[in-house]
């Protein structure tokens, strides 16, 4: 019987970072529960990758592009087949979509956006931020399997050095009232904010859409992703996929650079758990400075180009 089942997402033939993180914490929970770590995917080619992070088996459903109904049925079946005590999903769009649906189908509890996990006495204990990150709630999830979605970058991805996971086919209903007609992907080589270790975000201080080029230049130079405040997305300056905040993406990168972002509570709720925060703003009273590890009071139109050049020079040596 399995201890922990992890829903694994694949991008360009490799496990997404958030799935590697979920496997890593899942392996520790499996040890605590006295069971094995197993995984689920629609791509058998990641069996070796999953095995590196400790998965003994990889349950595979022959499904193409992500679809809510088909993946819900397949993952629920994998949970039953594996006998898992815990089901983990990365806190991506797909993971957040699947978790409550699978939990409802299995009639079990679910905790979302957790940043700490432990297992004991037959219960999964999870910590999750509440009230826009101002406090934390510790909850016990009842039912088997206990379901949780992990906050990206909250758990380190650590290889276990295992061999390829054993592939096990999953058979589930393929009936669906909807189908994927088209999938649009970001520009080649562009990082997504949900998995990036470094994010450079722009706010209303940029004044107009074309000035986001300053943010993109620094992000590309430093090897990070481009983020944005809600105000800039609402103004049409940049796509919603870049929005950080309560109504956008919740992120926890190692480094978050906020330029021209005032620091409204909705934005802080989406990035306050970042490991290191650098704020650039001409207003010394901007709320963003209250949580920043390093604050720069000044004109971002002078600071960003200079910072980008210094990064390029440092990388050249």
TAHUVEN-V898264 format. One record per backbone hydrogen bond with DSSP energy under -0.5 kcal/mol. CO is the residue of the C=O (numbers start at 1). NH is the residue of the N-H. Records with the same first field share a line. If there is no record, write none. Layout:
CO: NH, NH
//
This chain:
1: 36
3: 85, 86
4: 38
5: 88
6: 8, 40
7: 9, 90
9: 16
11: 14
14: 11
16: 19, 20
17: 21
18: 22
19: 23
20: 24
21: 25
22: 26
23: 27
24: 28
25: 29
26: 30
27: 31
28: 32
29: 33
30: 34, 35
36: 3, 4, 38
37: 56, 57
38: 6
39: 59
40: 8
41: 61
43: 46
44: 47
46: 50
47: 51, 165
48: 52
49: 53
50: 53, 55
51: 54, 162
52: 160, 161
56: 166
57: 39
58: 60, 168
59: 41
60: 170
61: 63
67: 71
68: 72
69: 73
70: 74
71: 75
72: 76
73: 77
74: 78
75: 79
76: 80
77: 81
78: 82
79: 83, 84
82: 2
85: 146
86: 5
87: 148
88: 7
89: 150
90: 92
92: 96
93: 97
94: 98
95: 99
96: 100
97: 101
98: 102
99: 103
100: 104
101: 105
102: 106
103: 107, 108
109: 147
111: 149
113: 129
114: 151
116: 127
118: 125
120: 123
123: 120, 125
124: 141
125: 118
126: 139
127: 115, 116
128: 137
130: 134, 135
131: 134
135: 130
137: 128, 139
139: 126
140: 142
141: 124
142: 109
146: 87
147: 111
148: 89
149: 114
150: 91
151: 154
156: 158
166: 58
168: 60
170: 62, 172
179: 181
187: 190
192: 195, 196
197: 254, 255
198: 225
199: 201, 257
200: 227
201: 259
202: 229
203: 206
204: 207
206: 208
208: 211
209: 212
210: 213
211: 214, 215
212: 216
213: 217
214: 218
215: 219
216: 220
217: 221
218: 222
219: 223, 224
225: 200, 227
227: 202
228: 244
229: 233
230: 234
231: 235
232: 237, 238
233: 236
239: 242
240: 243
242: 228
243: 249
245: 248
249: 245, 251
253: 275
254: 276
255: 199
256: 258, 278
257: 201, 259
258: 260, 280
259: 203
260: 205, 262
262: 288
264: 267, 268
265: 269
266: 246
267: 270, 271
268: 271, 272
270: 251
271: 274
276: 256
277: 293, 294
278: 258
279: 296
280: 260
281: 298
282: 284
283: 286
286: 289
287: 290
288: 291, 292
294: 279
295: 297
296: 281, 298
298: 300
299: 302, 303
300: 304
302: 306
303: 307
304: 308
305: 309
306: 310
307: 311
308: 312
309: 313
310: 314
311: 315
312: 316
313: 317
314: 317
//
